[in-house]
Amino acid sequence: MKQRKQGVIALVAVMLLSACGPAPKEAEVEQSIGKRVAVIQVKEDSPVQVSKWSGVLKPSEETQAAFETNGRIVSLAVEEGDYVEQGSLLASVDNRDLSLQAASAAASVQQAQAQLAQINNGAREEELIQSQNTLEKANVSLEKAKADWQRSEELFRQGALSQNDLETVQNHMALAQKDWENAEQAYVLVKNGPRKEVKQQTAGVFQQAVVGQQRAALSQSKANLTAPISGIVLEKMTAVGQLASTGSSVYRIGNVDTLLVELSVPDREIGLWKKGNQVKVSLYEQERVGEVKRVLPAVSQQSGTVSVEVMIPNPQHDWLVGQIVTASRERSGPKGIFVPVEAVLSKGEGQPYVFVSKGNKAVKTPVTLGVMANNQLQIESGLSVGEMVITKGVDQLFDGDDLEVMQGDRP
């Protein structure tokens, strides 16, 4: 039994020695393998810079339709979403009072027109004969009154007529003289027509009546509200039965055949924007090409940006007012050395650096950074064209580490 135990112990010892013996050699192999990295060759490039902005779609033209008179609304002809042509009827207010005013104005025109025609046409022949007969009768009466006065005056001198009777005859003669003068003036007026001043005054009254009729017709027409532009009814702002006042809005109408988006562009970039520039505009999975309508000539004091208006075609009306779109523009950036952002490291406030692969060794290389474009950083100094910059696995590297450069972009 004692010999058997000794044999088992010896076997276990051999197994332990066999298990522990090769370990140092495997560790040496692992230490000799470099860290796996991916690299790119440094070259000069002019990366395309893509700038993006967001904005809310608006109608290319928008207005509010409002009454120009007071009244109770009796009809609303369209609803939200309806398309209306410029000049088509939108709404009406009660116009009965306006209709009465228009009728009264028309009657005044007819009356003034008749008076003007009477003056311009002159007297009729029978009116002239009648006036002449009146003048002749007045002349006969005047001659008789004069003869009576002469006889009475002679009788008064003879003492056959009292003072009162003489005065009575004298007054009768004065009245006859006045009647003759009036008859003569009436005859001359009928024969020669009114004076120029009277004709002008009558013509003025007629013109005033015409203007009053036109004003009444205009007021009556304002009882009907028509569309100021062609477009879609975006909002109905009142209801039948409500009282409308001058200037009160009834509908909001917009032209959505073409939509507008206003972009807030940083003032340092505004020199790159011109009227007529094309802009890609996307909404979900759809993309369209818009055109710059205008660049506003002022910088916002709050944001330091300049508003740029972009027009977007919308022939099917499938893009809606109020939706948020993304606009983008591409332009060539400055020429230089660019490396992926992930290749550049920086610890604290120290100088940024990259790792360059030289002879399968990691070489820590300080760099000076420039602009950023499309997730790439410009290297203004520190790298030369042709060098191999490590882009993958840099976060585990130290200066002087052995490297195993892998194919592709994965370490």
C-alpha positions as CSV (number, residue, x, y, z in Angstrom):
1,M,0.0,0.0,0.0
2,K,2.8,2.4,0.9
3,Q,4.5,1.8,-2.5
4,R,1.1,2.4,-4.3
5,K,0.6,5.8,-2.6
6,Q,4.1,6.9,-3.5
7,G,3.4,6.1,-7.2
8,V,0.2,8.2,-7.2
9,I,2.0,11.1,-5.7
10,A,4.7,10.9,-8.3
11,L,2.1,10.8,-11.1
12,V,0.3,13.9,-9.8
13,A,3.6,15.7,-9.5
14,V,4.4,14.8,-13.1
15,M,1.0,16.1,-14.2
16,L,1.5,19.4,-12.4
17,L,4.9,19.9,-13.9
18,S,3.5,19.1,-17.3
19,A,0.7,21.7,-16.9
20,C,2.9,24.5,-15.6
21,G,5.9,24.0,-17.9
22,P,4.6,25.5,-21.2
23,A,3.0,28.6,-19.7
24,P,6.0,31.0,-20.0
25,K,6.4,30.3,-23.6
26,E,2.7,31.1,-24.5
27,A,3.0,34.4,-22.6
28,E,6.1,35.3,-24.5
29,V,4.2,34.7,-27.8
30,E,1.3,37.0,-26.7
31,Q,3.7,39.8,-25.7
32,S,5.3,39.6,-29.1
33,I,2.0,40.2,-31.0
34,G,1.3,44.0,-31.7
35,K,-2.0,45.8,-31.1
36,R,-4.4,45.6,-33.9
37,V,-5.1,48.9,-35.7
38,A,-6.5,50.3,-38.9
39,V,-4.6,53.1,-40.8
40,I,-5.2,55.5,-43.7
41,Q,-2.6,57.2,-45.8
42,V,-2.5,61.0,-45.4
43,K,-3.3,63.0,-48.5
44,E,-4.6,66.4,-49.5
45,D,-8.3,66.7,-50.1
46,S,-11.1,69.2,-50.5
47,P,-14.0,67.6,-48.6
48,V,-17.6,68.5,-49.5
49,Q,-19.2,70.4,-46.7
50,V,-22.9,69.9,-46.1
51,S,-24.7,72.5,-44.1
52,K,-28.2,71.8,-42.9
53,W,-31.0,74.0,-41.5
54,S,-34.6,73.4,-40.4
55,G,-37.6,75.5,-41.1
56,V,-41.4,75.6,-41.1
57,L,-43.3,75.5,-44.4
58,K,-45.4,78.6,-45.2
59,P,-47.5,79.7,-48.1
60,S,-45.6,81.6,-50.8
61,E,-48.3,84.2,-50.5
62,E,-50.8,84.7,-47.7
63,T,-53.5,87.2,-46.9
64,Q,-56.6,87.7,-44.7
65,A,-59.9,88.4,-46.3
66,A,-61.9,91.0,-44.4
67,F,-65.1,92.9,-44.9
68,E,-65.0,96.6,-45.7
69,T,-68.4,97.4,-44.2
70,N,-70.4,96.6,-41.1
71,G,-73.2,94.1,-40.9
72,R,-74.5,90.7,-39.8
73,I,-73.0,87.8,-41.7
74,V,-75.7,85.9,-43.6
75,S,-73.6,83.4,-45.6
76,L,-70.1,81.8,-45.7
77,A,-69.5,80.1,-49.0
78,V,-66.3,78.2,-48.4
79,E,-64.6,76.0,-45.8
80,E,-61.1,75.3,-44.7
81,G,-59.1,73.4,-47.3
82,D,-61.2,74.7,-50.2
83,Y,-59.5,76.1,-53.2
84,V,-60.7,79.6,-54.2
85,E,-60.1,81.7,-57.3
86,Q,-59.3,85.4,-57.0
87,G,-62.5,87.3,-57.1
88,S,-64.8,84.4,-56.2
89,L,-67.5,85.0,-53.5
90,L,-66.5,84.1,-50.0
91,A,-69.1,85.6,-47.7
92,S,-71.9,88.2,-47.5
93,V,-73.5,90.4,-44.9
94,D,-77.1,91.7,-44.7
95,N,-77.3,94.4,-47.4
96,R,-80.9,95.6,-47.1
97,D,-80.0,99.0,-45.7
98,L,-77.3,99.4,-48.3
99,S,-79.8,98.5,-51.1
100,L,-82.2,101.3,-49.9
101,Q,-79.4,103.8,-49.9
102,A,-78.5,102.8,-53.5
103,A,-82.1,103.2,-54.6
104,S,-82.4,106.6,-53.0
105,A,-79.2,107.7,-54.7
106,A,-80.5,106.5,-58.1
107,A,-83.7,108.6,-57.6
108,S,-81.6,111.7,-56.8
109,V,-79.6,111.2,-60.0
110,Q,-82.8,111.0,-62.1
111,Q,-84.2,114.1,-60.5
112,A,-81.0,116.1,-61.0
113,Q,-80.7,114.8,-64.6
114,A,-84.2,116.0,-65.4
115,Q,-83.5,119.5,-64.1
116,L,-80.3,119.7,-66.0
117,A,-82.0,118.6,-69.2
118,Q,-84.8,121.2,-68.7
119,I,-82.2,124.0,-68.4
120,N,-80.1,122.9,-71.3
121,N,-83.1,122.4,-73.6
122,G,-84.7,125.8,-72.9
123,A,-88.4,126.7,-72.8
124,R,-91.0,125.2,-75.1
125,E,-92.8,127.3,-77.6
126,E,-96.1,127.3,-75.7
127,E,-94.2,128.5,-72.6
128,L,-92.7,131.3,-74.6
129,I,-96.2,132.4,-75.9
130,Q,-97.7,132.2,-72.4
131,S,-94.9,134.4,-71.0
132,Q,-95.3,136.9,-73.8
133,N,-99.1,137.1,-73.2
134,T,-98.5,137.7,-69.5
135,L,-96.1,140.5,-70.4
136,E,-98.6,142.1,-72.7
137,K,-101.3,142.0,-70.1
138,A,-99.0,143.6,-67.6
139,N,-98.2,146.3,-70.0
140,V,-101.9,147.1,-70.6
141,S,-102.5,147.2,-66.9
142,L,-99.5,149.5,-66.4
143,E,-100.7,151.9,-69.2
144,K,-104.2,152.1,-67.7
145,A,-102.7,152.7,-64.2
146,K,-100.6,155.6,-65.5
147,A,-103.7,157.2,-67.2
148,D,-105.7,156.9,-64.1
149,W,-103.0,158.5,-62.1
150,Q,-102.7,161.4,-64.5
151,R,-106.5,162.1,-64.3
152,S,-106.5,161.8,-60.5
153,E,-103.6,164.2,-60.2
154,E,-105.5,166.8,-62.3
155,L,-108.6,166.3,-60.2
156,F,-106.6,166.7,-57.0
157,R,-105.2,170.1,-58.3
158,Q,-108.8,171.2,-58.9
159,G,-109.8,170.2,-55.4
160,A,-112.1,167.5,-56.7
161,L,-110.1,164.6,-55.3
162,S,-108.8,164.0,-51.8
163,Q,-105.2,163.3,-50.8
164,N,-106.1,159.7,-49.8
165,D,-107.8,158.9,-53.1
166,L,-104.8,160.3,-55.0
167,E,-102.4,158.1,-52.9
168,T,-104.5,155.1,-53.6
169,V,-104.3,155.6,-57.4
170,Q,-100.6,156.2,-57.1
171,N,-100.1,152.9,-55.2
172,H,-102.1,151.1,-57.8
173,M,-99.8,152.4,-60.5
174,A,-96.7,151.3,-58.6
175,L,-98.1,147.8,-58.3
176,A,-98.8,147.7,-62.0
177,Q,-95.3,148.9,-62.7
178,K,-93.9,146.0,-60.5
179,D,-96.0,143.4,-62.2
180,W,-94.8,144.6,-65.6
181,E,-91.2,144.4,-64.5
182,N,-91.7,140.8,-63.2
183,A,-93.4,139.8,-66.4
184,E,-90.7,141.3,-68.5
185,Q,-88.0,139.4,-66.5
186,A,-89.9,136.2,-66.8
187,Y,-90.3,136.7,-70.6
188,V,-86.6,137.4,-71.1
189,L,-85.6,134.3,-69.0
190,V,-87.9,132.1,-71.0
191,K,-86.7,133.5,-74.2
192,N,-83.0,133.6,-73.5
193,G,-82.7,130.7,-71.1
194,P,-81.0,130.7,-67.6
195,R,-77.7,132.4,-67.0
196,K,-74.4,130.6,-67.3
197,E,-74.0,130.5,-63.5
198,V,-77.4,128.8,-63.1
199,K,-76.5,126.2,-65.7
200,Q,-73.2,125.5,-64.0
201,Q,-74.9,125.2,-60.6
202,T,-77.5,122.7,-61.9
203,A,-74.7,120.7,-63.6
204,G,-72.9,120.5,-60.3
205,V,-75.9,119.2,-58.5
206,F,-76.2,116.5,-61.1
207,Q,-72.6,115.5,-60.8
208,Q,-72.9,115.4,-57.0
209,A,-75.9,113.1,-57.4
210,V,-74.0,110.8,-59.7
211,V,-71.1,110.6,-57.2
212,G,-73.6,109.8,-54.4
213,Q,-75.0,107.0,-56.5
214,Q,-71.5,105.5,-57.2
215,R,-70.7,105.7,-53.5
216,A,-73.9,103.9,-52.6
217,A,-73.2,101.2,-55.2
218,L,-69.7,100.8,-53.9
219,S,-71.1,100.4,-50.3
220,Q,-73.6,97.9,-51.6
221,S,-70.9,95.8,-53.3
222,K,-68.9,95.7,-50.1
223,A,-71.6,93.6,-48.6
224,N,-70.1,90.7,-50.6
225,L,-66.6,89.5,-49.6
226,T,-64.5,88.2,-52.5
227,A,-61.2,86.3,-52.5
228,P,-58.2,88.7,-52.8
229,I,-55.9,86.0,-54.2
230,S,-56.2,82.5,-55.5
231,G,-55.2,79.8,-53.0
232,I,-56.3,77.4,-50.3
233,V,-58.5,78.5,-47.4
234,L,-56.2,77.9,-44.4
235,E,-58.5,79.2,-41.7
236,K,-62.1,80.2,-41.2
237,M,-62.3,82.9,-38.5
238,T,-66.0,83.6,-38.0
239,A,-69.5,82.1,-38.3
240,V,-72.9,82.9,-39.9
241,G,-74.9,85.2,-37.7
242,Q,-72.0,87.0,-36.1
243,L,-71.6,90.8,-36.5
244,A,-68.8,91.8,-38.9
245,S,-67.1,95.1,-38.6
246,T,-64.9,97.0,-41.1
247,G,-61.5,95.2,-41.2
248,S,-62.6,92.1,-39.3
249,S,-61.0,89.0,-40.8
250,V,-63.2,86.2,-42.1
251,Y,-60.8,83.9,-43.9
252,R,-57.0,83.3,-44.1
253,I,-56.0,82.3,-47.6
254,G,-52.6,81.1,-48.8
255,N,-51.0,80.2,-52.1
256,V,-49.6,76.7,-51.6
257,D,-48.7,75.9,-55.3
258,T,-45.3,77.1,-54.1
259,L,-44.3,76.9,-50.5
260,L,-41.8,79.1,-48.7
261,V,-39.3,78.2,-45.9
262,E,-37.3,80.8,-44.1
263,L,-33.7,79.6,-43.1
264,S,-31.6,81.3,-40.4
265,V,-28.1,81.4,-41.9
266,P,-25.1,82.5,-39.7
267,D,-24.0,85.9,-40.9
268,R,-20.4,84.6,-41.5
269,E,-21.8,82.4,-44.3
270,I,-24.3,84.8,-45.8
271,G,-21.8,85.8,-48.6
272,L,-22.3,82.3,-50.0
273,W,-26.0,82.8,-50.6
274,K,-27.4,84.5,-53.7
275,K,-30.8,84.9,-55.2
276,G,-31.4,81.9,-57.5
277,N,-29.2,79.5,-55.6
278,Q,-30.6,75.9,-55.5
279,V,-31.2,74.2,-52.1
280,K,-32.1,70.6,-51.4
281,V,-35.2,70.4,-49.2
282,S,-36.3,67.1,-47.6
283,L,-39.5,66.1,-45.8
284,Y,-39.4,62.6,-44.4
285,E,-38.4,60.4,-47.4
286,Q,-39.2,63.1,-50.0
287,E,-36.7,65.5,-51.5
288,R,-37.2,68.5,-53.7
289,V,-35.1,71.3,-55.1
290,G,-35.9,74.8,-53.9
291,E,-34.7,78.2,-55.1
292,V,-33.5,81.1,-53.0
293,K,-36.1,83.9,-53.5
294,R,-34.3,86.6,-51.5
295,V,-31.7,87.2,-48.8
296,L,-33.0,89.6,-46.2
297,P,-30.7,92.7,-45.8
298,A,-30.5,92.6,-42.0
299,V,-28.9,90.5,-39.3
300,S,-31.1,89.4,-36.3
301,Q,-29.8,91.1,-33.2
302,Q,-30.9,88.2,-31.1
303,S,-29.5,85.2,-33.0
304,G,-26.9,86.8,-35.2
305,T,-28.3,85.1,-38.3
306,V,-29.7,86.3,-41.6
307,S,-33.0,85.1,-43.0
308,V,-33.0,83.5,-46.4
309,E,-36.3,82.7,-48.1
310,V,-36.4,79.6,-50.2
311,M,-39.3,78.8,-52.6
312,I,-40.3,75.1,-53.0
313,P,-42.6,73.8,-55.8
314,N,-45.7,72.0,-54.4
315,P,-47.8,71.2,-57.5
316,Q,-49.7,68.4,-55.8
317,H,-50.3,70.3,-52.6
318,D,-49.0,67.2,-50.7
319,W,-46.6,69.2,-48.6
320,L,-48.6,71.1,-45.9
321,V,-48.3,74.5,-44.3
322,G,-46.7,74.1,-40.9
323,Q,-44.6,71.0,-41.6
324,I,-40.9,71.1,-40.6
325,V,-38.5,70.5,-43.4
326,T,-34.7,70.2,-43.6
327,A,-32.7,72.2,-46.1
328,S,-29.2,71.4,-47.1
329,R,-26.4,72.8,-49.3
330,E,-23.1,71.3,-50.4
331,R,-20.0,73.3,-51.0
332,S,-16.3,72.4,-51.4
333,G,-14.2,73.0,-48.3
334,P,-10.7,74.3,-48.0
335,K,-8.0,72.1,-49.5
336,G,-5.7,70.4,-47.0
337,I,-5.0,67.3,-44.9
338,F,-8.1,65.9,-43.3
339,V,-8.3,62.9,-41.0
340,P,-11.4,61.2,-39.3
341,V,-12.4,62.8,-36.0
342,E,-11.8,59.5,-34.2
343,A,-8.2,59.6,-35.2
344,V,-7.5,62.7,-33.1
345,L,-7.0,62.5,-29.3
346,S,-6.7,65.2,-26.7
347,K,-6.3,64.9,-23.0
348,G,-7.4,67.8,-20.8
349,E,-6.1,71.1,-22.2
350,G,-3.1,69.5,-23.8
351,Q,-2.3,69.7,-27.5
352,P,-4.2,67.4,-29.8
353,Y,-2.3,64.4,-31.2
354,V,-2.6,61.4,-33.5
355,F,-0.7,58.1,-33.7
356,V,1.3,57.5,-36.9
357,S,2.3,54.0,-37.9
358,K,6.1,53.9,-38.6
359,G,7.8,50.5,-38.9
360,N,4.8,48.8,-37.1
361,K,5.3,51.1,-34.2
362,A,2.8,53.7,-32.8
363,V,4.4,57.2,-32.9
364,K,2.5,59.9,-30.9
365,T,2.4,63.0,-33.1
366,P,1.1,66.4,-31.9
367,V,-1.0,68.2,-34.5
368,T,-2.6,71.6,-35.0
369,L,-6.3,71.5,-35.9
370,G,-8.2,73.6,-38.5
371,V,-11.8,73.4,-39.5
372,M,-14.2,70.4,-39.3
373,A,-16.0,69.1,-42.3
374,N,-18.2,65.9,-42.6
375,N,-16.8,64.4,-39.4
376,Q,-13.2,65.1,-40.5
377,L,-10.7,67.5,-38.9
378,Q,-8.3,69.6,-40.9
379,I,-4.7,69.1,-39.8
380,E,-2.9,72.4,-40.3
381,S,0.5,71.1,-39.0
382,G,2.1,67.9,-37.7
383,L,1.4,65.5,-40.5
384,S,2.8,65.1,-44.0
385,V,1.3,63.7,-47.2
386,G,2.0,59.9,-47.4
387,E,2.2,59.2,-43.6
388,M,0.0,56.4,-42.2
389,V,-2.4,57.7,-39.5
390,I,-4.0,55.2,-37.2
391,T,-7.8,55.6,-37.3
392,K,-9.0,52.5,-35.4
393,G,-7.8,51.3,-32.0
394,V,-6.2,54.6,-31.0
395,D,-7.9,54.7,-27.6
396,Q,-5.7,51.8,-26.3
397,L,-2.4,52.9,-27.8
398,F,0.7,54.3,-26.1
399,D,3.7,55.9,-27.8
400,G,6.0,53.1,-29.1
401,D,3.5,50.3,-29.0
402,D,4.0,47.4,-31.4
403,L,1.3,47.4,-34.1
404,E,-0.5,44.8,-36.2
405,V,-2.0,46.7,-39.1
406,M,-5.2,45.1,-40.3
407,Q,-6.8,45.3,-43.7
408,G,-10.1,47.2,-43.9
409,D,-11.5,49.6,-41.4
410,R,-11.8,47.3,-38.4
411,P,-8.9,46.6,-36.0
